[in-house]
């Protein structure tokens, strides 16, 4: 069994060499699969349990294959002189806290608080998306001191990613729920003119009768029924914006530093694609509802988003890592001069 695993690791290393963009992409994919599997299992449903278990197993397998002990300066091995800023930040915080049990206690407290709040105080006892994200962040804090020595890159990336998702997505949602009476004119303007208006306009352009008023879009289905759809924070792209921004910031801080100009360009491009991807998702939902009815529309609303998000994200990260790889490769003239 050990020989089979060794051969598998060797084949993996040849296909995805250390410190290459392909290796980094596999590490990110492993983390995504691992936490997606955890999320599906926490939000237990018979239909999604198998997918969650498979995702969890694939993520754990890829992390095990990608793991390599940190080199200690052997001849011929390049050892970076300075860790990325994300690593240094986490190391500084850990040193400041000075006790692993404090971090683990904080994680356990977050998990317990979310569960108790949902069971005793929330109008809905079942866990939702935001609850799951908060639980995953708490669980990451709980196991972080245990795994950081062996899987430092993956652990730091996961901790920063989940922490930023909670900061960008969960905290604002909690704040808005506690201040439901305080409306945002900027938010209302964005939903009406940047989403509802183009959504209805595109549907009208392709022959689906649609009108909008505020955050409501009214569609006349093919069978003549009329359905009004409200654009919520989820439909407004808050999830895709937050998850992309958290992933990008974590990537830059842990995996790859970018020059300021390049960072701004890539970030702006990613946010623009996230906006267009979300608008495309809404149009797909409208088209499905027009031809197949309300039940099909609701199914598309639940499933189209993550399919479209993962599709454009995969292309985005593939192109970005490919660009970084080309920039990192020495030119022929440089190679010849160094020989």
C-alpha positions in Angstrom: 0.0 0.0 0.0 2.9 2.3 0.9 4.5 1.7 -2.5 1.3 2.5 -4.3 0.9 5.8 -2.4 4.6 6.7 -3.1 4.1 6.1 -6.9 0.9 8.1 -6.8 2.7 11.0 -5.1 5.6 10.8 -7.6 3.2 11.0 -10.5 1.4 13.9 -8.9 4.7 15.8 -8.3 5.6 15.3 -12.0 2.2 16.6 -13.2 2.1 19.4 -10.7 5.7 20.5 -9.7 6.2 22.4 -6.4 5.9 26.2 -6.5 4.2 26.1 -10.0 0.9 27.8 -10.7 -0.6 24.4 -11.5 0.3 23.2 -8.0 -1.1 26.3 -6.4 -4.3 25.9 -8.4 -4.6 22.3 -7.1 -4.1 23.5 -3.6 -6.9 26.0 -3.9 -9.1 23.5 -5.6 -8.4 21.0 -2.7 -9.4 23.6 -0.1 -12.6 24.5 -2.1 -13.6 20.9 -2.3 -12.9 20.2 1.3 -15.0 23.1 2.6 -17.7 22.6 0.0 -18.0 19.1 1.2 -18.2 20.2 4.8 -20.8 22.8 3.9 -23.1 20.3 2.1 -22.8 17.8 5.0 -23.6 20.5 7.6 -26.6 21.6 5.5 -27.7 17.9 5.4 -30.0 16.8 2.7 -30.5 13.3 1.3 -30.0 14.6 -2.3 -26.7 16.4 -1.5 -25.1 14.0 1.0 -23.3 11.9 -1.6 -21.9 15.0 -3.3 -20.8 16.4 0.0 -18.9 13.2 1.0 -17.3 12.9 -2.5 -16.2 16.5 -2.4 -14.8 16.1 1.1 -12.8 12.9 0.2 -11.4 14.5 -3.0 -10.4 17.6 -1.2 -8.6 15.7 1.6 -6.9 13.5 -1.0 -5.6 16.4 -3.0 -4.3 18.1 0.2 -2.5 14.9 1.2 -0.9 14.6 -2.3 0.1 18.3 -2.4 1.6 18.3 1.0 5.4 18.5 1.2 7.5 19.2 4.3 9.1 22.7 4.3 12.6 22.4 2.9 15.4 23.0 5.4 18.1 24.3 3.0 19.2 21.1 1.3 21.7 21.6 -1.6 19.9 22.5 -4.7 16.6 23.4 -3.0 15.4 27.0 -3.1 14.2 28.2 0.3 12.4 31.6 0.2 14.0 34.1 2.5 10.8 35.7 3.5 7.3 34.3 3.9 4.4 35.9 2.1 2.6 38.8 4.0 -0.3 36.6 4.9 1.9 34.1 6.6 3.8 36.8 8.5 0.5 38.3 9.6 -0.8 35.0 11.0 2.5 34.3 12.7 2.5 37.7 14.3 -1.1 37.2 15.6 -0.3 33.7 16.9 2.8 35.1 18.7 0.8 37.9 20.1 -1.9 35.6 21.5 0.7 33.2 22.7 -1.6 30.3 23.6 -3.2 27.8 21.1 -6.0 27.1 23.5 -7.3 30.7 23.3 -7.7 30.3 19.5 -9.4 26.9 19.9 -11.7 28.3 22.6 -12.7 31.2 20.3 -13.5 28.7 17.5 -15.6 26.5 19.8 -17.4 29.6 21.1 -18.3 30.8 17.6 -19.7 27.3 16.7 -21.6 27.1 19.9 -23.0 30.6 19.6 -24.4 30.0 16.1 -26.0 26.7 17.1 -27.5 28.1 20.3 -28.8 31.2 18.6 -30.5 29.2 15.9 -32.1 26.7 18.3 -33.3 29.2 20.9 -33.6 32.7 19.4 -33.9 32.5 15.6 -37.3 32.2 13.9 -35.8 29.4 11.8 -34.1 26.6 13.7 -32.4 25.0 10.7 -28.9 26.2 9.6 -28.7 28.6 6.7 -25.8 29.6 4.4 -24.5 32.3 6.7 -24.7 30.1 9.8 -22.7 27.4 7.9 -20.0 29.9 7.0 -19.7 31.1 10.6 -19.6 27.5 11.8 -16.9 26.7 9.3 -14.8 29.7 10.4 -15.2 28.7 14.0 -14.3 25.1 13.2 -11.2 26.3 11.3 -10.1 28.3 14.4 -10.7 25.2 16.5 -8.4 22.9 14.4 -5.9 25.6 13.2 -3.3 25.1 15.9 -3.4 21.3 15.3 -2.8 21.4 11.5 -0.8 24.6 11.0 2.6 23.0 11.5 2.0 20.3 8.9 -0.2 22.1 6.4 0.7 25.7 7.0 0.0 27.1 3.5 -3.4 25.4 3.3 -4.3 26.2 6.9 -3.4 29.9 6.6 -5.2 30.3 3.3 -8.3 28.6 4.6 -8.3 30.7 7.8 -7.9 33.9 5.9 -10.4 33.0 3.3 -13.1 32.0 5.7 -12.4 35.0 8.0 -12.7 37.4 5.1 -15.9 35.7 3.9 -17.4 36.2 7.4 -16.2 39.8 7.4 -17.5 40.7 3.9 -20.7 38.6 3.9 -21.8 37.4 7.3 -21.1 40.5 9.4 -23.0 43.0 7.0 -25.9 40.6 6.7 -26.2 40.3 10.5 -25.9 44.1 10.8 -28.7 44.6 8.2 -30.9 42.1 9.9 -30.5 44.0 13.2 -31.2 47.3 11.5 -33.9 46.2 9.1 -35.6 49.6 9.2 -32.5 51.4 8.0 -32.6 51.3 4.2 -29.6 52.2 2.0 -30.3 54.6 -0.9 -27.1 53.5 -2.6 -28.0 49.8 -2.2 -31.5 50.5 -3.6 -30.1 52.5 -6.5 -27.7 49.6 -7.3 -30.4 46.9 -7.2 -32.9 49.0 -9.3 -30.6 50.4 -12.0 -27.7 48.0 -12.1 -29.6 44.8 -11.8 -33.4 45.1 -12.1 -33.3 47.4 -15.1 -30.8 45.5 -17.2 -32.4 42.2 -16.2 -35.8 43.2 -17.4 -34.3 44.9 -20.4 -32.3 41.8 -21.6 -35.4 39.6 -21.1 -37.5 42.1 -23.2 -34.8 42.2 -25.8 -34.9 38.4 -26.3 -38.7 38.4 -26.5 -39.8 37.7 -22.9 -42.2 40.5 -21.7 -40.7 42.0 -18.5 -41.0 45.2 -16.5 -39.3 46.4 -13.4 -40.2 48.7 -10.4 -37.6 49.2 -7.7 -36.2 45.8 -6.9 -39.2 43.9 -8.4 -39.1 42.4 -11.9 -42.4 41.2 -13.4 -42.2 38.5 -16.1 -45.0 37.2 -18.2 -44.4 33.4 -18.7 -45.1 31.6 -22.0 -48.3 30.1 -20.6 -49.6 33.6 -19.9 -49.1 33.7 -16.1 -47.5 36.7 -14.6 -44.8 36.3 -11.9 -43.1 39.1 -9.9 -39.6 38.4 -8.7 -37.9 40.4 -5.9 -34.1 40.9 -6.1 -32.6 40.2 -2.7 -29.0 40.5 -1.4 -28.3 37.0 -2.7 -29.6 38.0 -6.2 -27.7 41.2 -6.0 -24.4 39.3 -6.2 -23.4 39.9 -2.6 -22.4 36.2 -2.3 -20.3 36.0 -5.5 -18.6 39.4 -4.8 -17.8 38.5 -1.3 -16.5 35.0 -2.0 -14.4 36.2 -5.0 -12.9 39.1 -3.0 -12.1 36.9 -0.1 -10.5 34.3 -2.3 -8.5 36.9 -4.3 -7.2 38.7 -1.1 -6.2 35.4 0.5 -4.5 34.2 -2.7 -2.4 37.4 -3.0 -1.5 37.4 0.7 -0.6 33.7 0.9 0.3 32.4 -2.6 1.3 35.1 -5.0 2.3 38.7 -4.6 1.3 41.0 -7.4 2.5 44.4 -8.3 0.1 47.2 -7.4 -0.9 48.0 -11.0 -1.4 44.4 -11.8 -3.3 43.8 -8.6 -5.7 46.7 -9.3 -6.3 45.6 -12.9 -6.9 41.9 -12.0 -9.2 42.8 -9.1 -11.3 45.2 -11.1 -11.5 42.6 -13.9 -12.6 39.9 -11.5 -15.3 42.1 -9.9 -16.6 43.1 -13.3 -16.8 39.5 -14.3 -18.5 38.7 -11.0 -21.1 41.3 -11.8 -21.7 40.1 -15.4 -21.8 36.5 -14.2 -24.5 37.3 -11.7 -26.5 39.2 -14.3 -26.2 36.2 -16.6 -27.4 34.0 -13.8 -30.5 36.1 -13.4 -31.2 36.1 -17.1 -30.9 32.3 -17.2 -33.4 32.0 -14.3 -35.8 34.3 -16.1 -35.5 32.2 -19.3 -36.0 29.0 -17.5 -39.1 30.4 -15.7 -40.6 31.7 -19.0 -40.4 28.4 -20.8 -40.7 25.9 -17.9 -42.8 27.6 -15.2 -42.3 28.6 -11.6 -41.1 25.3 -10.2 -38.3 25.2 -12.8 -37.5 28.8 -12.1 -37.1 28.0 -8.3 -34.8 25.1 -9.2 -32.6 27.3 -11.4 -32.5 29.9 -8.7 -31.1 27.3 -6.2 -28.6 25.7 -8.6 -27.6 28.0 -11.5 -25.7 30.4 -9.3 -23.0 28.1 -8.1 -22.6 26.4 -11.5 -22.0 29.7 -13.2 -19.8 31.1 -10.4 -17.6 28.0 -10.4 -17.4 28.1 -14.2 -16.2 31.6 -14.6 -14.0 31.4 -11.5 -12.2 28.3 -12.9 -11.4 30.2 -16.1 -10.4 33.3 -14.3 -7.9 31.5 -12.0 -6.6 29.4 -14.8 -5.8 32.4 -16.9 -4.4 34.4 -13.9 -2.1 31.5 -12.9 -1.1 30.9 -16.5 -0.1 34.6 -16.8 1.9 34.5 -13.5 3.6 31.4 -14.7 4.7 33.0 -18.0 6.0 36.1 -16.2 7.9 33.9 -13.8 9.6 31.9 -16.5 13.1 33.2 -17.5 13.4 34.4 -21.0 15.8 32.5 -23.4 18.3 35.3 -23.4 18.3 35.4 -19.6 18.8 31.6 -19.4 21.7 31.7 -21.9 23.4 34.5 -20.0 23.2 32.6 -16.7 24.8 29.4 -18.2 
